[in-house]
Amino acid sequence: MSSIKFGTDGWRARIAEDYTFENVRYCAQGTASYLVDEGLADRGMVVGYDLRFLSEDFAKAVAEVLAGNGVRVYLADRAEPTPVLSYAILPRKAAGGIWITASHNPPQDNGYKLRSSYAGAADPETLAEVEARIAQAQETRQVKRMDYDQGVKQGLIQEVNIEEDYIAQIRKLVDLEAIREAGLRLAVDPMWGVGQGWFPRLIGGGKTAIREIHNVRNPIFPEMRRPEPIDENLKPLLALVPEWGADVGIATDGDADRVGLVNEKGRFVNQLEVYALLSYYLLQVRGLRGPLVRTISSTVMADKLAKLYGVEVYQTNVGFKYVAPEMLRVDALMGGEESGGFAFRGHIPERDGLLAGLYLLDLMVKKNKKPSELLQEVFALVGPHYYDRVDRRMPAEDKPAVQERIEKAEPQTLAGFRVTDIQKAGYYRFALEDGGWLLIRFSGTEPVIRVYCETTDQDRVQELLREGLRMAGLPE
C-alpha cells in the first residue's frame, strides 16, 4: 500500500490506482483522528468537491468517515470553487475543511485538500500530524464509518448551500456594480471547472458583455492538457479575445483558486506580471498599505514595488501551506505565487481566482485602461521583466541522482549573468546580478521537475532555462 503524503497543496494521485475510495477513507480517518485528539470534533468540518470524475462520491465517502468519528459535516450541496468552500469555514466557525479536487492536475487525477479554521491551507506541522494518523489507519486498516443516510438522519451530516455567504463577502470587497456597468467585453474560460457561471452571476446583466467558453462539466478537459490557466492550455481563449474584440480574457483553473489573464491583443499575461498588476492595484490605485508575501518562484517586481511604496516583502517556499500562515503572521496585504494563486487581506488567506479576476477588472475600470497599457504603467516603475518555465516529467527513481547533480553545482555565472547568491533548501534558487533568478525544484504534487527564471533581459530567458536543465542533467 502506497504512503499518502501531502504535497504543495494536498494529496493528489491517479484515480483507480492510488486514488481509491479506500485511500480517501484513510485520509478522512486520519483527519478525523486529528480533530478528535485536538478537541475540535464538535466544531465540525466543511466538505466540498469539484467537477472531476466521481468527486461528489468521494466527498460523500469523506462525510461518512467524519460522521462515523463524531465529527459534524457541512457538505456543500453542489460542486463549488475552492475559495467559496474555504470562505464557508468562517461563518460556521468550523475546525476547517476538506476539498475533493486535484485543482489544475491532469484529468486522470483527483485530490484531497485540507484547510484549517482560518480558511486557508493547513500549515506543514498540522499536515505532518494528519499524515501520521493516516499512516496509522492504513497500517491497522481501521476506519470508522456511518452510513450516509444515517448521518443525515442523526444531524451529523448537513447538506448546505454556501454561496450566499461568499457573494455577500465579495460585495464588500469589490464595487461589482461599477464593473457591471463599465461596458467591458469580457471573455471567460473556466476550463471546464467550477468557476463556470460565476463571472456572469457576479457582474452580468448590465452593460458589460460576457462570453464564457468551456462552461459545462467535462472531466476529460478537452482542448487542453490540464485545467491550468497558462499559455499552452488557453489557446481557445487567446483566439477568442481578438476575434470577438474583447477588452480582456480571464481564466480560472479546475477549482477556480487560480487566475489567468489575456490582454486585449490575445497575449497571455504571465503570472508574475499578474502579481505585479495586483500589487500595483492595491498599493497605488486603492492606496492600501501592508506587507506583500511571495514565494521563491514569484516576481522580484514585488520587491521593487514594495520599496517604492514603503512596504515589506516576505518570501516563502512554494505552496499556500507556507504563504497562508505567513500572511496571517505579518498581516499581509497580499500573498501570491507563480502558479497564478493570489490571496488578499480582508478576505481569506486562500488563493481566490474569482476575486483576483474581479480585482483585475476593477483595476481596468478605475484606470480606464486595457491590460497592455496597465502593464506598461507598472514597467515604467520597475522596468520590464521577463519570465518562463519548463517542466520535465521523470521517473521517481531518477530523483536522487538528479538532486545530487544540482546539489553539487556551484555555478559562478548563468547565461552570462554573475550568480550573487545560491539558496539550497529542498529547492535550488540562483540569484543573478540583474536582480533576476533561476529556480529548480521538484513538484510537490506530480513526478515533475520545474525550471523557472525571471530576468530583465528577454534575450537570455531561454538560455537560463537551458542552463538549468543542463545542471539537472536533463534534455533541453
N, C-alpha and C positions, 0 to 999 in steps of 0.2 A: 504494500500500500504506500502510495507516494505521500511525503510530508507536505503539509499545507503551510505556506509562508505568505505573509502579506508583503507585497512589493511596494512600488512607489505610491500606489493608491489601491489597496485591497488585494485580494487573491483573484487571479484570473487563470482560466485553463480551458482546454478544448472540451467542448460538450461531448458527452458519452465516453470520453477517455478518462481524464481525471475529474472533469466537472460532471459529477453524477449526483443523483438525489442523496445517495448515501453520504458522499463527502460534504454536500451542502448541509445536511443534517448534523454532521460532525462540527462544522463551523458554527452552526446555531447553538449546539450544545456547549461548545467551548465559550461562546459569548454569554450564554445564559449562566453557566457556572461562574464566570467572572462577575456578572451582575449580582448573583446571589451572594457570593463571597464578599463583595463590596457593599452589600446592603442596599442595592439600587433596584432590586426587582420590582418593588412597589411603584416606582416611578414610570415603569413601562418603556417600551421601545416603539418608535415609528418604523414600519416596514414598507418598502416600496419597490418598484420594479420598472424596467424599461420595456421596449418593444421587441427585444430579441426572442429567439426561439425558446418557448416554454418558460419565459421569465415569470409570468404570473403563477405558474405551477410551482416553480422553485420558491417563490415568495410565500406561497401557502404552506409549503413544507417547513420553511423557517418559522412561520407563525405557529404551527403545530408544536414544534420543539420548544419554543419560548413559552407557550401556554402550558406545556407539559412540565415545565420547571417553575410554574407560578408567576411568570413574567407577563404583565399585561401587554397586549399588542394593539397598536393603532395601525391597521393595514389600509394603505391607500386603495381606494375603490376603483382606480384605473391607473394605467401607466402614466408616470409623471417625470418631469425633468428633475435631475439631482438637486439643483438649488431649491426647487419648490418643495421637495421632500425634506431637505435639510432645514428650511425655514420652519416647517411644521413641528420640529422638535421644540421650539421656543414657547409657543402659546400653550403647549401641553405639558411643559416642564418635564419632558421625558428624559430618561437617562441617556438617550442617544437614538441612533437609527441604523438600520441595515438596508442597503440598497442592492437589489439583484440587477447588476449591469456590468458589462465589460467596456463601457464608455466608447472609446474610439478603436477598440481592437477589431481584428478581422471577424467576419460573420460566424466562423466556426466556434468562437469563444463565448463564454459568459463569465460573470464575476460576482464577487461578494465584497461590497464596500462597507466599512464600519465608521460611524460618526459618533462623536461624543456629545455631551449635554450642551456644549456651547455652539452646536450646529455646524461644526467643522470636522475635518479629518481627525481621527483619533491619533494621539501622539505615539511616537515609537515605543515608549515604555508600556502604554496600555496595550498596544498591539502585541508586544512580546508576552505579556500576561495572558492574553487571549490565545495566542499561538500555543502556549504551553498547555492550556486546558483543552484545546482542540486535539493536540497530540495524545493527551491522556484519554480522551473519548475514543480516538482511533485505536489506541492500544487495548483498551478494555472492551471496545465495541458496545459501549453503553450509551444509549440516547433515550431520554425521556420524551415521550410524545403524547399529545392529546389529540383525539380526532377533531378535525376542523369544526364540524357542526357542533360538537360538544363544547368546544372552546367558545364558539359564538353564543351558545345557549347559556353558558356559565358567565358570560360577560368578560372573559379573558381575551377574546378576540373581537375587536370592533372594526368594522369596515367604515372608513371615514373619507369624506371629501375635504381635501386640504387646500384647494386652490384659492378660495376667497381670502384666507389669511395672507397668502403670498401677494395676491393682487393689491390688497389694501396697503401692504408694505411698499410695493413698487410705486404706488401713487404718492406716497410720502417722499420718495427719493427723486422722482423724475416728473417733470411737467408733461404728462402724456398728451394733454390737450394741445399744447404748442406743437408737438411733433405731428399729431393727428391732422392739424390744420395748416401745416407748413407747405403742403403741396409738393412734397418729395415724390420721386418714383423709386420705390424700394423693391429690389429683388431679393428673395429669401430662399435659402436652401437648408432645410432642417436635416438633410442627409438621411431620410427615411426614419429619423429618430423621434424622440419625444418632444423636440422643440416645435414640431409641426402644429400650426394653428395659433401659436402664442403671439407672434407679432400682429397678425390680423386682429386677434382678440384685444390686444392691449392698445394698439394705435390705429386700427382700421375704422372705417365708417366715416371718414372725413375727407379732406382734400388730398391727403397723402394716398397715393395709389400703391398697392402691394401685389406683387406676383410671387407666388410660392411654388416651388418645384419639389419633387421627391417627398410629397407630403401625405403618403399613405403608409400603412405598415407593410414592410417587405424586409424580413430579416436576412435576406441574402445580399442586401445593399448593392443593387445593380448600378452600373456606370461609375463605380469607384472601387478601389481595393479595400477600403475600410472607411467607416464614417468619421474620419479625422479631417478637420477643416484646414487642410493645407493645399497648396497649389495643385499637386498632381491628382487630387481627389475632387477638385471643384471645376473641372472643365465645362460642364453644362452651365454653371453659374457664371463663369468667366465669359462664356459666349453670350449668355442672355443679357448681361448688363449693357454692353454697347448695342446689341441688336434691338433691344427694347427702348434704348435711350434712358436707362435708369441712372439716377444720381449716385447710387451706391448699391452694393450687394453685401448681404450679411448671411453667414452660415453658422449653424451650431452643430456640434458633434452628436454622436448617438444618444448621449444622456443630457445634452444641452448645458453642460457646465463649461464648455469651451466656445470661443467665438473665432470666426474667420472673417476677414474684411476684404472686399473687392472694390477698387476705386472706380470712378465713372468711366474710365478708359478700358475697363476689363482687365486690369492688372491686379494680381494678388498683392495685398499689403501684408508683409510678413509679421509674425507675432511680436518681434522685437520693436518694430515700428508701431504696432498697435499699443504696446506698453507705453511707448513714448507719447503717443497721442492721448491716451487715457490719463497719464500723469500730468501732461500739459493742460488737459481739460480741467482736472481737479485743482491744480495749483494756480493756473493763470485765469481761466475762464470763470471758475466758481470761486476763486480766491481762498480756497481752503489751505490749511497747513497741517502737516503731520508727517511722520516718517514714512518712507517707502520701503517695502520688503521685496526683494527679488531673489531668485535662485541663481546658482552659479552659472546657469545656462541662459540667463536673460541679459538684457541690454545694459551696457555701460552708459547709454544715453540717460538712464535714470539717475546715475551719479552726477552727470553734468547738469541736468535739470535741477536736481536737489541742491546743488551748490548755488545755482542762480537764485533759487527761491528760499535758501536758508533752512533747508530741512535735512534730516539724516537719512542715510540708506543703510539697510541691514541685509546681509547676504546669507542665504541658507543653502542647504543641499537641495537636490531636486525632489519635488513632491510636496503636496499640501500638508502632509503629516508633519513637515518641518515649517512650512510657511504659516499655517493657521496658528500654531502655538506662538510663533514669533510675532505675528500680527497682534495677538492678544497681549503679549508681554510688553510691547512698545507702543500700544495704541496706534497702530499704523493707519495711515490714510488709505493705503492701497497695498495689496500684495499681488504678485504675479509671477508667472513662469513662462518659459519659452514655448510651451505647448499651446498657448492661447487661453490659459486659465487665469482669471483675474477676480480678486475679491476686494470689497470696499468697506471702509469704516461706516458705521451707522446701519449696516446690513448684517451679514453673517460672514464669518471667516471661512468662506467656502467659494470655490470658483462658481461664477454665475454668468453663463454665456448670454442669457436673456438681458440681464441688467447691463452687462458690458456693451451689448449691441445698442441698447437704448441710450446709454451714455454717449456712444459714438454718434448716434443720430442727433442727440441734443447738442453736441459739440458743433455739428454741421448747421443746425438751426440757429444757435446763438451767434456763431461767427458768419453765418450766411455764406459758407464756402463749401466746396466739394473736397473729398478726401485727399486728392493730389495736392490741392492748394494748402490744406491744413498741414500736410506732411512737410511741405516746403517751409511753412512757418516754423515748425519745430527744427528743421535742419538749419534754418537761419540762426537759431540759438545755439545749437550744439554741433553743427556740421553734419554732413552726410555720413551715414554708417551703413555698412553692407554685411549681410549675413547669409549663411546657408548651412545645410545639414545633410549628411548622408547616413543611411542606416545599412547595416550588413547583418543578415541572419547568419548564425553559425551554430554548429553543434555544441551543446552544453559542455561536452567533454573537452572541447578546444579552449574553453575559457581560461584555465590556469596557465597554459602556455602563452596565450595572447597577453594575459595580465602581466606575466613575468617579463615579456619583451618591453611592454610600456613602462613597467616599473624601473627597468634598468636604463631607460632612455634619459639622457640629460642634455637635450639639445641647447646649444648656445644661440642659434638663430632658427627661425622658421619662415620660409618664403621671403627671406631677406630681412625680416624684422628681428631685432635683438630680443631674446627672451629675458624678461626682467624679473619673473618670479615663477616658481612651479609649486602647485598645490597637489598633494597626493593624499587623498582621504577616502579611498574607495572609488574615487574618480581622479582624473588627471587633467588639471587646468593649467595652461601655459599663458601667462600674461605677456603681452607684447608691448614694445616701446611706443606704439602709437595709441596706447590705451585699449587696444583690442585684445582678443584672446582666442585660444584654441582649446576645446574641451573634448576629452574622450571619456565615455562612461558606458557601462553596461545597463541596459534597460532593466527596470525592476519588475516588469510585468510580462516580458517576452524574451526569447532567446536571441537577443539582438544587441549589437554594439553600435553606439551612435557617436559620430564625429561632428562637432559643430564649430563654427567660428564666427567672429564679428570683427570687422576691421574698417578703417577709414579709407582703405584703398580697394576699390572694386576689382581691379585687375589681379589682386592677389588672393581673392577668396577661394577659387578652385585649387590653387596651388597649396594653400594652407590645408584644405581638406585632404588633398593627396598626401601631403606630408604626414598628416595624422594617420591615414590608412597605412602608409609605409611603416610608421613607427609601430603599429599593431601587427605588421606582417600580413596584412590583408590585401586582396587585389584591389587595384584602383578603379 
